[in-house]
Amino acid sequence: MRKLAKVITTEGTIEQFAEPETPEQWQEVVNAARFLLDLESSRQYGLITGGPIVHAERAAELLERGRQLGFCPDPFDKLVERYLG
């Protein structure tokens, strides 16, 4: 049975997707995980409020697994433009 990754939508709901298989899917997951972890860090430091619930542990797991496979997140300014732009 495949592991399931929990992904946060803009509405703050959780959807389940099969773990990434293609390089494109892994790159997207690594980018999303980095962005969500930075979002959660900003919330913890009081820089922002509200927004979706971030499953930080799962995001960190996916980011680490992607890095082990050779994937690196895009620069943060590109991620902000992509996800908030």
C-alpha positions as CSV (number, residue, x, y, z in Angstrom):
1,M,0.0,0.0,0.0
2,R,1.3,3.4,-0.9
3,K,2.0,6.1,1.7
4,L,-0.4,9.0,1.4
5,A,0.8,12.6,1.5
6,K,-1.5,15.2,3.2
7,V,-1.7,18.4,1.2
8,I,-3.3,21.6,2.3
9,T,-5.6,23.4,-0.1
10,T,-6.1,27.2,-0.1
11,E,-9.4,26.5,1.7
12,G,-7.6,24.8,4.5
13,T,-9.0,21.3,3.8
14,I,-6.9,18.2,3.6
15,E,-6.8,16.0,0.5
16,Q,-4.9,12.8,0.1
17,F,-2.7,12.0,-2.8
18,A,-0.4,9.0,-3.6
19,E,3.2,9.7,-2.8
20,P,4.9,11.4,-5.8
21,E,6.3,9.1,-8.5
22,T,7.6,11.3,-11.3
23,P,10.4,13.9,-11.1
24,E,7.8,16.7,-11.8
25,Q,5.6,15.5,-8.9
26,W,8.6,15.4,-6.5
27,Q,9.7,18.9,-7.5
28,E,6.2,20.2,-6.9
29,V,6.0,18.5,-3.5
30,V,9.4,19.8,-2.4
31,N,8.4,23.3,-3.4
32,A,5.1,23.1,-1.6
33,A,6.7,21.6,1.5
34,R,9.3,24.3,1.7
35,F,6.6,27.0,1.2
36,L,4.3,25.6,3.8
37,L,7.1,25.1,6.4
38,D,8.1,28.8,5.9
39,L,4.5,29.8,6.2
40,E,4.1,27.9,9.5
41,S,7.4,29.4,10.8
42,S,6.1,32.9,10.1
43,R,2.9,32.1,11.9
44,Q,4.8,30.7,15.0
45,Y,6.9,33.9,15.1
46,G,3.7,36.0,15.0
47,L,4.5,37.5,11.6
48,I,1.2,36.3,10.1
49,T,-2.1,35.0,11.4
50,G,-4.7,32.8,9.9
51,G,-4.3,30.7,6.8
52,P,-4.5,27.0,6.3
53,I,-3.4,24.5,8.9
54,V,0.1,23.2,8.0
55,H,1.0,19.7,8.8
56,A,4.6,20.6,9.5
57,E,5.8,17.1,10.4
58,R,4.5,15.7,7.1
59,A,5.8,18.6,5.1
60,A,9.3,18.1,6.7
61,E,9.2,14.4,5.9
62,L,8.4,15.1,2.2
63,L,11.0,17.8,1.9
64,E,13.7,15.5,3.4
65,R,12.7,12.6,1.2
66,G,12.8,14.8,-1.9
67,R,16.2,16.1,-0.9
68,Q,17.4,12.5,-0.5
69,L,16.3,11.9,-4.0
70,G,18.2,15.0,-5.3
71,F,15.4,17.5,-5.4
72,C,15.9,21.1,-4.1
73,P,13.1,23.6,-3.6
74,D,13.0,26.7,-5.8
75,P,14.1,30.0,-4.4
76,F,11.7,31.4,-1.8
77,D,10.8,34.5,-3.9
78,K,9.7,32.3,-6.7
79,L,7.6,30.1,-4.4
80,V,5.9,33.3,-3.0
81,E,5.1,34.5,-6.5
82,R,3.8,31.0,-7.5
83,Y,1.6,30.3,-4.4
84,L,0.5,33.9,-3.5
85,G,1.1,35.8,-6.7
